[in-house]
């Protein structure tokens, strides 16, 4: 059985042809990284979080935080004017809104170090 149907292939091609369609960062934390995130939150001042938030927004990103059915999600998306993150979205989900923001901060600065690898749309699909 093929990985996608012709209808799905057409939808993916349509998304790929739209330069404004969001692309998502592939950054799932390992068990060890999740443990490091807990230590990162404990060892980092709230002021550092606020400095990161300001730096990201001034650097042509938007940040949103929302409630999900279970937990919360923080999204950091590069705007069209950003040189390397244009239309790229870094997402974190957590049990609280604050932890979701901390998780994006951790992923951006500690795990990815500002380099956001984009997921291939075909690879996002189940095998």
DSSP file (Angstrom, degrees, kcal/mol; ACC not computed):
  #  RESIDUE AA STRUCTURE BP1 BP2  ACC     N-H-->O    O-->H-N    N-H-->O    O-->H-N    TCO  KAPPA ALPHA  PHI   PSI    X-CA   Y-CA   Z-CA
    1    1 A X              0   0    0      0, 0.0     0, 0.0     0, 0.0     0, 0.0   0.000 360.0 360.0 360.0 133.2    0.0    0.0    0.0
    2    2 A X        -     0   0    0      1,-0.1     3,-0.0     2,-0.1     0, 0.0  -0.246 360.0-121.5 -67.0 154.9    1.4    3.4   -0.9
    3    3 A X  S    S+     0   0    0      1,-0.1     2,-0.3   122,-0.0    -1,-0.1   0.859  94.9  16.6 -64.2 -36.4    2.5    5.8    1.8
    4    4 A X  S    S-     0   0    0    121,-0.0     2,-0.2     4,-0.0    -1,-0.1  -0.935  77.4-121.3-134.5 158.8    0.1    8.5    0.5
    5    5 A X     >  -     0   0    0     -2,-0.3     4,-2.8     1,-0.1     5,-0.2  -0.513  36.8-104.1 -89.3 165.2   -2.9    8.6   -1.8
    6    6 A X  H  > S+     0   0    0      1,-0.2     4,-2.2     2,-0.2     5,-0.1   0.873 124.4  53.7 -56.4 -36.2   -3.0   10.7   -4.9
    7    7 A X  H  > S+     0   0    0      2,-0.2     4,-1.9     1,-0.2    -1,-0.2   0.918 110.3  45.6 -64.5 -43.3   -5.3   13.1   -3.0
    8    8 A X  H  > S+     0   0    0      2,-0.2     4,-2.5     1,-0.2    -2,-0.2   0.903 110.7  53.5 -66.6 -40.9   -2.8   13.4   -0.2
    9    9 A X  H  X S+     0   0    0     -4,-2.8     4,-2.5     1,-0.2    -2,-0.2   0.913 108.9  49.6 -58.7 -42.9    0.1   13.9   -2.6
   10   10 A X  H  X S+     0   0    0     -4,-2.2     4,-2.1     1,-0.2    -1,-0.2   0.893 110.6  50.1 -63.9 -40.0   -1.8   16.8   -4.3
   11   11 A X  H  X S+     0   0    0     -4,-1.9     4,-2.2     2,-0.2    -2,-0.2   0.904 111.3  48.2 -65.5 -41.4   -2.4   18.4   -0.9
   12   12 A X  H  X S+     0   0    0     -4,-2.5     4,-2.8     2,-0.2    -2,-0.2   0.913 111.0  50.6 -65.6 -42.6    1.3   18.1    0.1
   13   13 A X  H  X S+     0   0    0     -4,-2.5     4,-1.8     1,-0.2    -1,-0.2   0.890 109.3  52.0 -61.7 -38.5    2.3   19.6   -3.3
   14   14 A X  H  X S+     0   0    0     -4,-2.1     4,-0.7     2,-0.2    -2,-0.2   0.925 111.6  46.0 -63.7 -44.8   -0.1   22.5   -2.7
   15   15 A X  H >< S+     0   0    0     -4,-2.2     3,-0.9     1,-0.2     6,-0.3   0.923 112.8  50.1 -62.5 -44.1    1.4   23.1    0.7
   16   16 A X  H 3< S+     0   0    0     -4,-2.8    -1,-0.2     1,-0.2    -2,-0.2   0.788 107.2  54.6 -66.8 -27.3    4.9   22.9   -0.6
   17   17 A X  H 3< S+     0   0    0     -4,-1.8     2,-0.8    -5,-0.2    -1,-0.2   0.647  91.6  83.5 -81.4 -13.6    4.2   25.3   -3.5
   18   18 A X    X<  -     0   0    0     -3,-0.9     3,-1.6    -4,-0.7    -1,-0.1  -0.807  64.0-163.0 -91.6 110.1    2.9   27.9   -1.0
   19   19 A X  T 3  S+     0   0    0     -2,-0.8    -1,-0.2     1,-0.3    -4,-0.0   0.688  89.3  56.1 -67.4 -15.3    5.9   29.9    0.3
   20   20 A X  T 3  S+     0   0    0      2,-0.1    -1,-0.3    -3,-0.0     2,-0.2   0.478  78.1 113.4 -94.2  -2.7    3.8   31.2    3.2
   21   21 A X  S <  S-     0   0    0     -3,-1.6     2,-0.0    -6,-0.3    -6,-0.0  -0.487  75.7-109.8 -68.2 135.9    2.8   27.7    4.5
   22   22 A X        -     0   0    0     -2,-0.2     2,-0.4    66,-0.1    66,-0.2  -0.360  27.5-156.1 -68.6 146.2    4.3   27.1    7.9
   23   23 A X  E     -a   88   0A   0     64,-2.6    66,-2.9    -3,-0.1     2,-0.4  -0.933  15.6-131.8-118.2 147.6    7.1   24.5    8.2
   24   24 A X  E     -a   89   0A   0     -2,-0.4    95,-2.9    95,-0.3     2,-0.3  -0.808  10.0-122.2-112.0 141.4    7.7   22.8   11.6
   25   25 A X  B     -E  118   0B   0     64,-2.6     2,-0.9    -2,-0.4    66,-0.3  -0.560  20.3-135.1 -76.3 136.3   10.9   22.3   13.5
   26   26 A X        +     0   0    0     91,-2.1    91,-0.2    -2,-0.3    -1,-0.1  -0.823  51.9 135.3 -93.4 102.1   11.7   18.7   14.3
   27   27 A X        +     0   0    0     -2,-0.9     2,-0.5    64,-0.1    -1,-0.1  -0.436  17.7 165.9-151.4  69.3   12.8   18.8   18.0
   28   28 A X        -     0   0    0     64,-0.0     2,-0.2     1,-0.0    64,-0.0  -0.754  37.2-124.8 -84.2 130.6   11.3   16.1   20.2
   29   29 A X        -     0   0    0     -2,-0.5     2,-0.1     1,-0.1    -2,-0.0  -0.533  16.5-133.5 -79.8 139.9   13.2   15.9   23.5
   30   30 A X     >  -     0   0    0     -2,-0.2     4,-2.3     1,-0.1     5,-0.2  -0.294  33.7 -98.3 -77.2 172.0   14.8   12.7   24.6
   31   31 A X  H  > S+     0   0    0      1,-0.2     4,-1.9     2,-0.2     5,-0.1   0.914 126.9  49.6 -59.5 -42.8   14.3   11.5   28.2
   32   32 A X  H  > S+     0   0    0      1,-0.2     4,-2.2     2,-0.2    -1,-0.2   0.883 109.9  50.2 -64.2 -39.3   17.7   12.9   29.1
   33   33 A X  H  > S+     0   0    0      2,-0.2     4,-2.2     1,-0.2    -1,-0.2   0.863 107.6  54.1 -68.0 -35.2   16.9   16.3   27.5
   34   34 A X  H  X S+     0   0    0     -4,-2.3     4,-1.6     2,-0.2    -1,-0.2   0.893 109.3  48.1 -65.0 -38.0   13.6   16.4   29.4
   35   35 A X  H  X S+     0   0    0     -4,-1.9     4,-1.6     1,-0.2    -2,-0.2   0.894 111.3  50.4 -66.8 -39.4   15.6   15.9   32.6
   36   36 A X  H  X S+     0   0    0     -4,-2.2     4,-2.7     1,-0.2    -2,-0.2   0.843 105.0  58.1 -65.9 -33.4   18.0   18.6   31.5
   37   37 A X  H  X S+     0   0    0     -4,-2.2     4,-2.6     2,-0.2    -1,-0.2   0.910 103.6  51.8 -62.1 -42.6   15.1   20.9   30.8
   38   38 A X  H  X S+     0   0    0     -4,-1.6     4,-1.9     1,-0.2    -1,-0.2   0.924 113.3  44.4 -60.2 -44.4   14.0   20.6   34.5
   39   39 A X  H  X S+     0   0    0     -4,-1.6     4,-2.4     2,-0.2    -2,-0.2   0.885 110.7  55.4 -66.9 -38.6   17.5   21.5   35.6
   40   40 A X  H  X S+     0   0    0     -4,-2.7     4,-1.2     1,-0.2    -2,-0.2   0.915 108.7  47.5 -59.6 -45.3   17.6   24.4   33.1
   41   41 A X  H  < S+     0   0    0     -4,-2.6     3,-0.3     1,-0.2    -1,-0.2   0.912 114.5  46.6 -63.5 -42.7   14.4   25.9   34.5
   42   42 A X  H  < S+     0   0    0     -4,-1.9    -2,-0.2     1,-0.2    -1,-0.2   0.851 117.8  42.2 -68.1 -34.6   15.7   25.6   38.1
   43   43 A X  H  < S+     0   0    0     -4,-2.4     2,-0.4    -5,-0.1    -1,-0.2   0.530 101.4  79.6 -92.7  -7.2   19.1   27.1   37.2
   44   44 A X  S  < S-     0   0    0     -4,-1.2     2,-0.1    -3,-0.3     5,-0.0  -0.853  78.3-122.0-108.8 136.6   18.0   29.9   34.9
   45   45 A X    >>  -     0   0    0     -2,-0.4     4,-1.2     1,-0.1     3,-0.7  -0.393  17.6-124.1 -72.1 149.0   16.6   33.2   36.2
   46   46 A X  H 3> S+     0   0    0      1,-0.2     4,-2.2     2,-0.2     5,-0.2   0.839 112.6  64.4 -58.4 -32.9   13.2   34.4   35.1
   47   47 A X  H 3> S+     0   0    0      1,-0.2     4,-2.3     2,-0.2    -1,-0.2   0.865  97.9  54.1 -60.1 -36.0   14.9   37.5   33.8
   48   48 A X  H <> S+     0   0    0     -3,-0.7     4,-2.3     2,-0.2    -1,-0.2   0.875 106.7  51.7 -65.6 -36.9   16.8   35.4   31.3
   49   49 A X  H  X S+     0   0    0     -4,-1.2     4,-2.6     2,-0.2    -2,-0.2   0.934 110.4  47.9 -63.3 -45.6   13.5   34.0   30.0
   50   50 A X  H  X S+     0   0    0     -4,-2.2     4,-2.4     1,-0.2    -2,-0.2   0.879 110.6  51.9 -64.0 -37.8   12.1   37.6   29.6
   51   51 A X  H  X S+     0   0    0     -4,-2.3     4,-2.6     2,-0.2    -1,-0.2   0.913 110.6  48.4 -63.5 -42.3   15.3   38.6   27.8
   52   52 A X  H  X S+     0   0    0     -4,-2.3     4,-2.7     2,-0.2     5,-0.2   0.936 110.3  51.5 -62.5 -46.1   14.9   35.7   25.4
   53   53 A X  H  X S+     0   0    0     -4,-2.6     4,-2.3     1,-0.2     5,-0.2   0.928 112.9  45.0 -56.6 -46.6   11.3   36.5   24.8
   54   54 A X  H  X S+     0   0    0     -4,-2.4     4,-3.0     1,-0.2     5,-0.3   0.923 112.7  51.0 -64.3 -43.7   12.2   40.1   23.9
   55   55 A X  H  X S+     0   0    0     -4,-2.6     4,-1.7     1,-0.2    -2,-0.2   0.903 111.5  47.9 -60.1 -42.3   15.1   39.0   21.7
   56   56 A X  H  <>S+     0   0    0     -4,-2.7     5,-0.9     2,-0.2    -1,-0.2   0.917 114.7  44.6 -66.9 -43.9   12.9   36.6   19.8
   57   57 A X  H ><5S+     0   0    0     -4,-2.3     3,-1.3    -5,-0.2     4,-0.5   0.932 114.5  47.8 -68.3 -45.1   10.1   39.1   19.2
   58   58 A X  H 3<5S+     0   0    0     -4,-3.0    -1,-0.2     1,-0.3    -2,-0.2   0.819 104.8  64.0 -63.0 -29.2   12.5   41.9   18.3
   59   59 A X  T 3<5S-     0   0    0     -4,-1.7    -1,-0.3    -5,-0.3    -2,-0.2   0.076 128.8 -92.3 -84.3  24.6   14.2   39.4   16.0
   60   60 A X  T < 5S+     0   0    0     -3,-1.3    19,-3.3     1,-0.3     2,-0.3   0.900  85.5 125.2  68.8  45.1   11.0   39.1   13.8
   61   61 A X  E   < -B   78   0A   0     -5,-0.9     2,-0.4    -4,-0.5    -1,-0.3  -0.908  48.7-142.0-122.1 156.7    9.3   36.1   15.5
   62   62 A X  E     -B   77   0A   0     15,-2.6    15,-2.7    -2,-0.3     2,-0.4  -0.929  12.2-155.7-114.7 148.8    5.9   35.8   16.9
   63   63 A X  E     +B   76   0A   0     -2,-0.4     2,-0.4    13,-0.2    13,-0.2  -0.980  12.7 178.2-124.0 132.8    5.1   33.9   20.1
   64   64 A X  E     -B   75   0A   0     11,-2.4    11,-2.8    -2,-0.4     2,-0.4  -0.987   9.9-167.6-133.4 147.6    1.8   32.4   21.0
   65   65 A X  E     +B   74   0A   0     -2,-0.4     2,-0.3     9,-0.2     9,-0.2  -1.000  17.2 170.0-132.1 131.3    0.7   30.3   23.9
   66   66 A X  E     -B   73   0A   0      7,-2.6     7,-2.7    -2,-0.4     2,-0.3  -0.966  34.3-109.3-142.7 158.8   -2.6   28.5   24.0
   67   67 A X  E     -B   72   0A   0     -2,-0.3     5,-0.2     5,-0.2     2,-0.2  -0.670  32.6-163.9 -83.7 138.2   -4.6   25.9   26.0
   68   68 A X        -     0   0    0      3,-2.9     3,-0.3    -2,-0.3     5,-0.0  -0.589  41.1 -94.8-108.8 176.5   -5.1   22.5   24.5
   69   69 A X  S    S+     0   0    0      1,-0.3     2,-0.4    -2,-0.2    -1,-0.1   0.897 123.9  23.2 -57.7 -38.6   -7.5   19.8   25.4
   70   70 A X  S    S-     0   0    0     24,-0.0    -1,-0.3    -3,-0.0     2,-0.1  -0.947 131.3 -31.0-129.8 110.5   -4.7   18.4   27.5
   71   71 A X  S    S-     0   0    0     -2,-0.4    -3,-2.9    -3,-0.3     2,-0.3  -0.419  81.1 -67.1  85.8-158.2   -2.0   20.9   28.6
   72   72 A X  E     -BC  67  94A   0     22,-2.8    22,-2.2    -5,-0.2     2,-0.4  -0.904  31.5-145.5-137.2 159.1   -0.6   23.9   26.8
   73   73 A X  E     -BC  66  93A   0     -7,-2.7    -7,-2.6    -2,-0.3     2,-0.4  -0.993   3.7-163.9-132.3 136.0    1.3   24.8   23.7
   74   74 A X  E     -BC  65  92A   0     18,-2.7    18,-2.3    -2,-0.4     2,-0.4  -0.972  11.4-169.0-114.1 133.1    3.9   27.5   23.0
   75   75 A X  E     -BC  64  91A   0    -11,-2.8   -11,-2.4    -2,-0.4     2,-0.5  -0.985   9.4-168.2-123.9 131.9    4.7   28.3   19.3
   76   76 A X  E     -BC  63  90A   0     14,-2.7    14,-3.0    -2,-0.4     2,-0.5  -0.982  15.8-175.5-117.6 118.5    7.6   30.5   18.2
   77   77 A X  E     -BC  62  89A   0    -15,-2.7   -15,-2.6    -2,-0.5     2,-0.3  -0.958  23.1-130.4-123.5 127.5    7.3   31.4   14.5
   78   78 A X  E     -Bd  61  86A   0     10,-2.4     9,-2.5     7,-0.6   -17,-0.3  -0.564  28.1-132.2 -72.0 132.5    9.7   33.3   12.3
   79   79 A X    >   -     0   0    0    -19,-3.3     3,-2.1    -2,-0.3     6,-0.1  -0.319  29.7 -95.8 -80.5 168.7    8.1   36.1   10.4
   80   80 A X  T 3  S+     0   0    0      1,-0.3     6,-0.2     6,-0.2    -1,-0.1   0.789 123.0  59.3 -56.2 -29.9    8.7   36.6    6.6
   81   81 A X  T 3  S+     0   0    0    -21,-0.1     2,-0.3     4,-0.1    -1,-0.3   0.604  81.3 102.9 -77.8 -10.3   11.4   39.2    7.4
   82   82 A X    <>  -     0   0    0     -3,-2.1     4,-0.6   -22,-0.3   -22,-0.1  -0.570  68.4-141.8 -78.3 135.1   13.5   36.8    9.4
   83   83 A X  T  4 S+     0   0    0     -2,-0.3    -1,-0.1     1,-0.2    -3,-0.0   0.873  90.2  11.4 -65.3 -41.8   16.5   35.6    7.4
   84   84 A X  T  4 S+     0   0    0      1,-0.1    -1,-0.2     4,-0.0    32,-0.1   0.621 128.4  47.8-116.1 -16.2   16.6   31.9    8.5
   85   85 A X  T >4  +     0   0    0     -6,-0.1     3,-2.4   -25,-0.1    -7,-0.6   0.186  68.6 150.1-111.6  17.0   13.4   31.2   10.4
   86   86 A X  B 3< S-d   78   0A   0     -4,-0.6    -7,-0.2     1,-0.3    -6,-0.2  -0.304  82.4  -8.4 -57.2 124.1   10.9   32.7    7.9
   87   87 A X  T 3  S+     0   0    0     -9,-2.5   -64,-2.6     1,-0.2     2,-0.4   0.700 104.1 131.4  60.2  22.7    7.6   30.7    8.2
   88   88 A X  E <   -a   23   0A   0     -3,-2.4   -10,-2.4   -10,-0.2     2,-0.5  -0.895  42.7-155.7-107.2 137.1    9.3   28.2   10.4
   89   89 A X  E     -aC  24  77A   0    -66,-2.9   -64,-2.6    -2,-0.4     2,-0.5  -0.951   9.7-162.7-122.8 124.6    7.5   27.2   13.7
   90   90 A X  E     - C   0  76A   0    -14,-3.0   -14,-2.7    -2,-0.5     2,-0.4  -0.914  21.0-169.8-101.8 125.6    9.1   25.8   16.9
   91   91 A X  E     + C   0  75A   0     -2,-0.5     2,-0.3   -66,-0.3   -16,-0.2  -0.922  14.4 179.6-123.8 142.1    6.5   24.2   19.1
   92   92 A X  E     - C   0  74A   0    -18,-2.3   -18,-2.7    -2,-0.4     2,-0.4  -0.997   9.2-160.4-136.3 142.9    6.5   22.9   22.7
   93   93 A X  E     + C   0  73A   0     -2,-0.3     2,-0.3   -20,-0.2   -20,-0.2  -0.949  21.1 157.5-120.3 142.9    3.7   21.3   24.7
   94   94 A X  E     - C   0  72A   0    -22,-2.2   -22,-2.8    -2,-0.4     6,-0.1  -0.932  54.0 -97.1-154.9 175.3    3.7   21.1   28.5
   95   95 A X  S    S+     0   0    0     -2,-0.3     2,-0.3   -24,-0.2   -24,-0.2   0.718 108.3  32.3 -75.1 -21.2    1.5   20.7   31.5
   96   96 A X  S  > S-     0   0    0    -24,-0.1     4,-1.7     1,-0.1   -24,-0.2  -0.933  80.5-121.2-131.3 158.6    1.5   24.4   32.2
   97   97 A X  H  > S+     0   0    0     -2,-0.3     4,-1.8     1,-0.2     5,-0.1   0.901 114.2  52.6 -63.0 -40.8    1.7   27.5   29.9
   98   98 A X  H  > S+     0   0    0      1,-0.2     4,-2.5     2,-0.2    -1,-0.2   0.908 107.8  50.2 -63.2 -42.7    4.8   28.7   31.6
   99   99 A X  H  > S+     0   0    0      1,-0.2     4,-2.4     2,-0.2    -1,-0.2   0.848 106.5  56.1 -65.7 -33.0    6.6   25.3   31.2
  100  100 A X  H  X S+     0   0    0     -4,-1.7     4,-1.8     2,-0.2    -1,-0.2   0.904 109.4  46.3 -64.4 -40.2    5.7   25.4   27.5
  101  101 A X  H  X S+     0   0    0     -4,-1.8     4,-2.3     2,-0.2    -2,-0.2   0.934 112.2  50.1 -66.2 -46.2    7.4   28.8   27.1
  102  102 A X  H  X S+     0   0    0     -4,-2.5     4,-2.8     1,-0.2    -2,-0.2   0.889 108.1  54.9 -57.6 -39.5   10.4   27.5   29.1
  103  103 A X  H  X S+     0   0    0     -4,-2.4     4,-2.9     2,-0.2    -1,-0.2   0.906 107.6  47.8 -64.2 -41.9   10.6   24.5   26.8
  104  104 A X  H  X S+     0   0    0     -4,-1.8     4,-2.8     2,-0.2     5,-0.2   0.921 112.0  51.1 -62.7 -42.4   10.7   26.6   23.7
  105  105 A X  H  X S+     0   0    0     -4,-2.3     4,-2.5     2,-0.2     5,-0.4   0.934 113.2  45.5 -57.5 -48.0   13.4   28.7   25.3
  106  106 A X  H  X>S+     0   0    0     -4,-2.8     4,-2.6     2,-0.2     5,-1.6   0.929 113.7  48.1 -62.9 -47.9   15.4   25.6   26.1
  107  107 A X  I  <>S+     0   0    0     -4,-2.9     5,-3.3     3,-0.2     6,-0.5   0.931 115.3  45.0 -59.9 -46.1   14.9   24.0   22.7
  108  108 A X  I  <5S+     0   0    0     -4,-2.8     6,-2.3    -5,-0.2     7,-0.2   0.922 126.3  26.9 -65.7 -45.5   16.0   27.2   20.9
  109  109 A X  I  <5S+     0   0    0     -4,-2.5    -3,-0.2    -5,-0.2    -2,-0.2   0.843 132.4  26.3 -91.8 -35.1   19.0   28.1   23.0
  110  110 A X  I  <5S+     0   0    0     -4,-2.6    -3,-0.2    -5,-0.4    -2,-0.1   0.857 129.2  28.8 -99.8 -41.3   20.3   24.8   24.4
  111  111 A X  I   <S+     0   0    0     -5,-1.6    -3,-0.2    -4,-0.2    -4,-0.2   0.941 134.8  22.5 -87.3 -53.4   19.3   22.0   22.0
  112  112 A X  S > <S-     0   0    0     -5,-3.3     3,-1.9    -6,-0.2    -4,-0.2   0.699  83.6-147.7 -90.6 -21.2   19.1   23.7   18.6
  113  113 A X  T 3  S-     0   0    0     -6,-0.5    -4,-0.2     1,-0.3    -5,-0.1   0.868  73.9 -51.7  52.3  41.3   21.4   26.7   19.3
  114  114 A X  T 3  S+     0   0    0     -6,-2.3     2,-0.7    -7,-0.2    -1,-0.3   0.310 114.9 113.7  84.3  -8.7   19.3   28.8   17.0
  115  115 A X    <   -     0   0    0     -3,-1.9     2,-0.8    -7,-0.2    -1,-0.2  -0.871  51.3-161.4 -99.7 114.0   19.5   26.4   14.0
  116  116 A X        -     0   0    0     -2,-0.7     2,-0.3   -32,-0.1   -89,-0.1  -0.821   4.6-151.9-103.1 102.5   16.0   25.1   13.3
  117  117 A X        -     0   0    0     -2,-0.8   -91,-2.1   -91,-0.2     2,-0.3  -0.559  17.5-136.2 -73.1 131.3   15.8   21.9   11.3
  118  118 A X  B     -E   25   0B   0     -2,-0.3     2,-0.3   -93,-0.2   -93,-0.2  -0.692  12.0-122.7 -93.6 139.4   12.6   21.7    9.3
  119  119 A X        -     0   0    0    -95,-2.9     2,-0.3    -2,-0.3   -95,-0.3  -0.592  24.1-119.7 -77.7 135.9   10.6   18.5    9.0
  120  120 A X    >>  -     0   0    0     -2,-0.3     4,-1.0     1,-0.1     3,-0.5  -0.624  20.4-132.1 -71.9 131.8   10.0   17.1    5.5
  121  121 A X  T 34 S+     0   0    0     -2,-0.3     4,-0.5     1,-0.3     3,-0.5   0.847 105.9  52.8 -59.0 -35.9    6.2   17.0    5.0
  122  122 A X  T >4 S+     0   0    0      1,-0.2     3,-0.9     2,-0.2    -1,-0.3   0.864 105.7  54.3 -67.5 -34.5    6.3   13.5    3.7
  123  123 A X  T <4 S+     0   0    0     -3,-0.5    -1,-0.2     1,-0.2    -2,-0.2   0.695  96.2  67.4 -74.3 -17.5    8.3   12.3    6.8
  124  124 A X  T 3< S+     0   0    0     -4,-1.0    -1,-0.2    -3,-0.5    -2,-0.2   0.738  86.7  88.6 -71.0 -21.5    5.6   13.7    9.1
  125  125 A X  S <  S-     0   0    0     -3,-0.9  -121,-0.0    -4,-0.5     2,-0.0  -0.403  90.3 -99.0 -79.5 153.6    3.1   11.1    7.8
  126  126 A X              0   0    0      1,-0.1    -1,-0.1    -2,-0.1    -2,-0.1  -0.355 360.0 360.0 -65.6 149.9    2.8    7.7    9.4
  127  127 A X              0   0    0     -4,-0.1    -1,-0.1    -2,-0.0    -2,-0.0   0.462 360.0 360.0 -77.8 360.0    4.6    4.9    7.6
